[in-house]
Amino acid sequence: MKRFLLSGFLLFSVLVSYGQGEWEKLPHVFSSYLTAFHTYDNQLFIGGNFTQIDGQRSMHSAVYSGGNITRHQNSQQGGGGFDSFTEYNGRLIGGGSATVGSFSISAAMVLEWDGTSWGNSSLRLNHNVRQVITFRDTLFAAMPGESTSFAYAGYYAGSGWHQAGGELDAMPFYITYNDNLYAYGDFTESGDASVKYFAKWENEGWVQAGSGEYRPVAPVVFQGKLYAFALESTDFGARVHKLIEWNGSDWEVASDQKLVVSWNNIRAVTADEDNIYVVGDLAMAGDKAVKNAARFDGNEWHPMGEALDDVLINALHIYDGYLYAGSALDFDTREAYLFRFPLNALDEEPDDNGDGSADNGSSDDNGGSDNGTADENGGDDDGSNDDDNTTSVGLEEQTKPAFFYDYQNRSLVFEKAQGYVWIYKSDGRMVWDGMVSSNQLVGLHTFSDGLYIVKYQNGSLVDTKKVIVY
């Protein structure tokens, strides 16, 4: 039997609008997924598992510059793809599971770019590498297991690879901040010491950073501060994350506006001086419905277009005035794609009302759009009431909820006067809409499991709730 819950922590008004600007899908088809970007020599390097672009050989990497793709066609290169790029001693370094020369296809490599192709070097490793990063004069690598040189976390300082500190019990990822190197992940130990979720590299070892209360996800430096996301709850497939900030000694909550993710979690994050940019299986950001991409300006969340709906993104990077996004493999087409978003579009007046006009800074108390009107699609477009769809409600009525859930009948009950209702999936797709009358029931017996947004509107009265069917 399906149950329909009004989840208390998810009751708030929702603005269904998808912000300024739109993603552009570039006219190039990759044979497999993209996982890494890096700006080097004023060009955008692209890494991934692909071996072809537009039907032509390109072994795991390519360069995008001036609107053109340059394919890397090294005939000796094999193995898997690149998962990460960094610069070490002025050279571009790629880490992943790519190989060159006569080495076994299963032998993972940390490769060096010589200006025309990827080559072998003394940095070679014999295990998959998930991340490479440079800290001071040292190259660090993270791998999901053990190699002949180290387990999970290692470093190279000019004379071979070495174990980085006491062995962690899970693979870390790295970020540098304020001239410090931090590791984050699922680990709880380093050697015999307790080191939980977040650690600092100090005196050639890992030491606990913070209390270990939060497990930071996707950390990013924004406006001189270190931010990350922390999982708050998981209810019926919906993962609610809060934004946290590192205060130098521990993590603290940075905003009461939550990020709601459906299934595939937060997949990539980056930032510039104006915004934190996040992609993933995103459904809600603050009080706004989003379609897999959102930005945080330091005060509130905003949606970023609609074109990434049903697209999973693995990597983000800012280059030449655009935010670039590399996709996972589309299982229907067996292809992957490169997208970009024009950041200058964000300089325009925001339109978080969803009515095609700039926000005038005013709002109504019920969480509706500024003009308080609805059209048949659920948006506010012409600033006028549709008399066929709405009737007026007295002010005293606006203090009451417009609808509630009748558990026995598994239905929504609308107690207000006649109004219009829209029901959206968590990804923003509308699955039902229609007029309702006072005391009308709307059954949800046929709805599939998942997160839904229910919006009722009658003139200036708007009642919107997030609900879960399971």
PETA-V925862 format. One record per residue. N is the residue number from 0. RES is the residue in one small letter. PHI is phi in radians with two decimals (NA if undefined). PSI is psi as a letter, one per 20 degrees, with the letter a starting at -180 (NA if undefined). Layout:
BEGIN
N;RES;PHI;PSI  N;RES;PHI;PSI
END
This chain:
BEGIN
0;m;NA;p  1;k;-1.36;q  2;r;-2.15;q  3;f;-2.14;o  4;l;-1.90;q  5;l;-1.68;o  6;s;-1.34;o  7;g;-1.01;h  8;f;-1.35;i  9;l;-2.06;k  10;l;-1.70;o  11;f;-2.83;r  12;s;-1.31;q  13;v;-2.11;p  14;l;-1.74;o  15;v;-1.59;n  16;s;-2.67;q  17;y;-2.10;k  18;g;1.35;a  19;q;-1.62;q  20;g;1.32;r  21;e;-2.64;q  22;w;-1.26;q  23;e;-1.88;p  24;k;-1.54;o  25;l;-1.25;q  26;p;-1.41;l  27;h;-2.36;p  28;v;-1.97;p  29;f;-1.77;q  30;s;-1.34;i  31;s;-2.73;a  32;y;-1.22;q  33;l;-1.82;p  34;t;-2.34;i  35;a;-2.63;q  36;f;-2.30;q  37;h;-2.85;p  38;t;-1.59;p  39;y;-2.54;p  40;d;0.96;k  41;n;1.07;k  42;q;-2.22;q  43;l;-1.64;o  44;f;-1.50;p  45;i;-2.07;p  46;g;-2.15;q  47;g;3.08;a  48;n;-1.64;i  49;f;-1.20;q  50;t;-2.14;i  51;q;-2.48;q  52;i;-2.24;p  53;d;0.95;k  54;g;1.42;j  55;q;-1.99;q  56;r;-1.02;p  57;s;-2.71;o  58;m;-1.46;n  59;h;1.29;i  60;s;-2.68;r  61;a;-2.80;r  62;v;-2.13;p  63;y;-2.01;p  64;s;-2.77;p  65;g;1.08;k  66;g;1.44;j  67;n;-2.08;q  68;i;-1.75;p  69;t;-1.91;o  70;r;-1.49;q  71;h;-1.78;o  72;q;-2.00;k  73;n;-0.90;o  74;s;-1.24;i  75;q;-1.61;i  76;q;-1.52;p  77;g;-2.58;b  78;g;1.25;b  79;g;-1.62;b  80;g;-1.86;a  81;f;-1.68;p  82;d;-1.84;i  83;s;-2.82;q  84;f;-2.20;q  85;t;-2.72;r  86;e;-2.05;p  87;y;-2.39;p  88;n;0.93;k  89;g;1.40;j  90;r;-1.86;q  91;l;-1.44;p  92;i;-2.06;p  93;g;-2.05;p  94;g;-2.08;q  95;g;2.97;c  96;s;-2.39;k  97;a;-1.41;q  98;t;-2.30;r  99;v;-2.40;r  100;g;1.23;b  101;s;-1.60;j  102;f;-1.21;q  103;s;-0.98;q  104;i;-1.12;h  105;s;-1.54;i  106;a;-1.47;o  107;a;-1.32;q  108;m;-2.29;q  109;v;-1.86;o  110;l;-1.85;q  111;e;-2.08;p  112;w;-1.51;p  113;d;-1.75;j  114;g;1.87;h  115;t;-2.28;h  116;s;-2.77;r  117;w;-1.52;p  118;g;-2.26;r  119;n;-1.25;q  120;s;-2.77;r  121;s;-1.18;i  122;l;-1.44;j  123;r;-0.95;p  124;l;-2.26;q  125;n;-1.95;k  126;h;-2.69;q  127;n;-0.98;p  128;v;-2.02;p  129;r;-1.60;h  130;q;-2.65;q  131;v;-2.16;q  132;i;-2.64;q  133;t;-1.80;p  134;f;-2.26;o  135;r;0.97;c  136;d;-1.83;k  137;t;-2.16;p  138;l;-1.73;p  139;f;-1.88;q  140;a;-2.35;q  141;a;-2.16;p  142;m;-2.41;q  143;p;-1.51;l  144;g;2.78;b  145;e;-2.01;q  146;s;-2.02;a  147;t;-1.27;i  148;s;-1.78;h  149;f;-2.87;r  150;a;-2.07;p  151;y;1.18;g  152;a;-2.34;p  153;g;-2.47;r  154;y;-2.45;q  155;y;-2.22;p  156;a;-2.20;k  157;g;1.77;i  158;s;-2.52;l  159;g;1.65;r  160;w;-1.55;q  161;h;-2.42;q  162;q;-1.10;p  163;a;-1.58;o  164;g;1.19;a  165;g;-1.11;p  166;e;-1.05;p  167;l;-1.29;q  168;d;-1.67;j  169;a;-2.80;r  170;m;-1.20;p  171;p;-1.68;r  172;f;-2.12;r  173;y;-2.14;q  174;i;-2.62;q  175;t;-1.82;q  176;y;-2.75;p  177;n;0.90;l  178;d;1.03;k  179;n;-2.25;q  180;l;-1.84;p  181;y;-2.06;q  182;a;-1.97;q  183;y;-2.43;q  184;g;2.80;b  185;d;-1.59;j  186;f;-1.15;q  187;t;-2.28;i  188;e;-2.45;q  189;s;-2.31;o  190;g;1.12;c  191;d;-1.68;i  192;a;-1.62;q  193;s;-1.40;o  194;v;-2.40;o  195;k;-1.96;o  196;y;1.28;h  197;f;-2.56;p  198;a;-2.41;q  199;k;-1.97;p  200;w;-1.42;o  201;e;-2.62;p  202;n;0.93;l  203;e;1.03;k  204;g;-2.74;r  205;w;-1.70;p  206;v;-2.15;q  207;q;-1.04;p  208;a;-2.03;o  209;g;1.43;a  210;s;-1.47;i  211;g;1.46;j  212;e;-1.17;g  213;y;-1.84;q  214;r;-1.76;o  215;p;-1.20;p  216;v;-2.10;p  217;a;0.89;l  218;p;-1.19;q  219;v;-2.72;q  220;v;-1.62;p  221;f;-2.44;p  222;q;0.90;l  223;g;1.37;j  224;k;-2.11;q  225;l;-1.72;p  226;y;-2.03;r  227;a;-2.76;r  228;f;-2.01;q  229;a;-2.29;p  230;l;-1.21;p  231;e;-1.71;g  232;s;-2.81;q  233;t;-2.29;o  234;d;-2.19;o  235;f;0.97;l  236;g;1.59;i  237;a;-1.67;p  238;r;-1.84;p  239;v;-1.77;p  240;h;-1.94;q  241;k;-1.96;q  242;l;-1.47;p  243;i;-2.11;q  244;e;-2.25;p  245;w;-1.47;p  246;n;-1.71;j  247;g;1.82;h  248;s;-2.30;i  249;d;-2.89;r  250;w;-1.52;q  251;e;-2.41;q  252;v;-1.15;p  253;a;-1.71;h  254;s;-2.71;q  255;d;-1.53;j  256;q;-1.55;p  257;k;-1.65;r  258;l;-2.03;p  259;v;-1.83;p  260;v;-2.04;p  261;s;-1.39;f  262;w;-2.24;g  263;n;-1.67;j  264;n;1.12;a  265;i;-1.36;p  266;r;-1.89;h  267;a;-2.81;q  268;v;-2.59;q  269;t;-2.67;r  270;a;-2.68;q  271;d;-2.18;a  272;e;-1.27;i  273;d;-1.88;h  274;n;-2.60;q  275;i;-1.65;p  276;y;-1.93;p  277;v;-2.30;p  278;v;-2.26;q  279;g;2.82;a  280;d;-1.52;m  281;l;-1.53;p  282;a;-1.97;g  283;m;-2.38;q  284;a;-2.34;o  285;g;1.11;c  286;d;-1.76;j  287;k;-2.08;p  288;a;-1.26;p  289;v;-2.30;r  290;k;-2.07;m  291;n;1.27;i  292;a;-2.54;p  293;a;-2.64;r  294;r;-2.38;q  295;f;-2.09;p  296;d;-1.64;j  297;g;1.79;i  298;n;-2.16;g  299;e;-2.62;r  300;w;-1.56;q  301;h;-2.42;q  302;p;-1.27;r  303;m;-2.31;n  304;g;1.26;r  305;e;-2.09;i  306;a;-1.19;i  307;l;-1.59;j  308;d;-1.01;p  309;d;1.17;j  310;v;-2.06;p  311;l;-1.66;p  312;i;-1.89;p  313;n;-1.75;h  314;a;-2.57;q  315;l;-2.24;q  316;h;-2.84;q  317;i;-1.71;p  318;y;-2.67;p  319;d;0.94;l  320;g;1.46;j  321;y;-2.19;q  322;l;-1.72;o  323;y;-1.66;q  324;a;-2.36;p  325;g;-1.89;p  326;s;-1.62;r  327;a;-1.33;r  328;l;-1.31;p  329;d;-1.36;o  330;f;-1.29;i  331;d;-1.45;g  332;t;-1.61;i  333;r;1.03;k  334;e;-2.33;r  335;a;-2.27;r  336;y;-2.45;r  337;l;-1.98;p  338;f;-2.05;q  339;r;-2.57;q  340;f;-2.17;p  341;p;-1.31;o  342;l;-1.22;h  343;n;-1.20;i  344;a;-1.15;h  345;l;-1.37;i  346;d;-1.37;i  347;e;-1.30;r  348;e;-1.06;p  349;p;-1.14;q  350;d;-2.13;m  351;d;-1.45;j  352;n;-1.34;h  353;g;1.32;j  354;d;-1.97;j  355;g;1.44;j  356;s;-2.15;r  357;a;-1.17;q  358;d;-1.19;p  359;n;-1.56;j  360;g;1.50;i  361;s;-1.87;r  362;s;-2.66;r  363;d;-1.76;r  364;d;-1.28;i  365;n;-1.68;j  366;g;1.47;j  367;g;-1.46;r  368;s;-1.20;r  369;d;-1.10;h  370;n;-1.55;i  371;g;1.10;k  372;t;-2.16;r  373;a;-2.26;q  374;d;-1.95;a  375;e;-1.24;i  376;n;-1.69;i  377;g;1.64;i  378;g;-1.86;r  379;d;-2.06;o  380;d;-2.11;h  381;d;-2.01;j  382;g;1.28;j  383;s;-2.26;q  384;n;-1.35;q  385;d;-1.60;o  386;d;-1.11;h  387;d;-1.32;i  388;n;-1.93;i  389;t;-2.36;q  390;t;-2.32;q  391;s;-1.36;q  392;v;-2.23;p  393;g;-1.09;q  394;l;-1.08;h  395;e;-1.16;h  396;e;-1.29;h  397;q;-1.27;i  398;t;-1.48;i  399;k;-1.72;q  400;p;-1.08;q  401;a;-1.36;h  402;f;-2.66;r  403;f;-2.53;r  404;y;-1.80;p  405;d;-1.66;o  406;y;-1.09;g  407;q;-1.06;h  408;n;-1.73;j  409;r;0.87;l  410;s;-2.50;q  411;l;-1.44;p  412;v;-2.01;p  413;f;-1.76;o  414;e;-1.57;i  415;k;-1.31;r  416;a;-1.19;r  417;q;-0.85;p  418;g;-2.72;a  419;y;-1.98;q  420;v;-2.22;p  421;w;-2.15;p  422;i;-2.13;p  423;y;-2.00;q  424;k;-1.23;r  425;s;-1.13;h  426;d;-1.51;j  427;g;1.69;i  428;r;-1.35;p  429;m;-1.38;p  430;v;-1.97;i  431;w;-2.81;q  432;d;-2.67;q  433;g;2.94;r  434;m;-1.33;q  435;v;-2.25;q  436;s;-1.92;r  437;s;-1.01;p  438;n;1.17;j  439;q;-1.33;q  440;l;-1.76;p  441;v;-2.12;o  442;g;-1.34;q  443;l;-2.12;k  444;h;-1.15;h  445;t;-1.64;i  446;f;-1.28;p  447;s;-1.28;r  448;d;-1.04;q  449;g;2.54;a  450;l;-1.67;p  451;y;-2.32;q  452;i;-2.03;p  453;v;-1.94;p  454;k;-2.16;p  455;y;-1.97;p  456;q;-2.45;p  457;n;-2.50;o  458;g;1.05;c  459;s;-1.50;i  460;l;-1.51;p  461;v;-2.23;p  462;d;-2.24;o  463;t;-2.24;p  464;k;-2.36;q  465;k;-1.66;p  466;v;-2.32;r  467;i;-2.24;p  468;v;-1.76;p  469;y;-2.60;NA
END
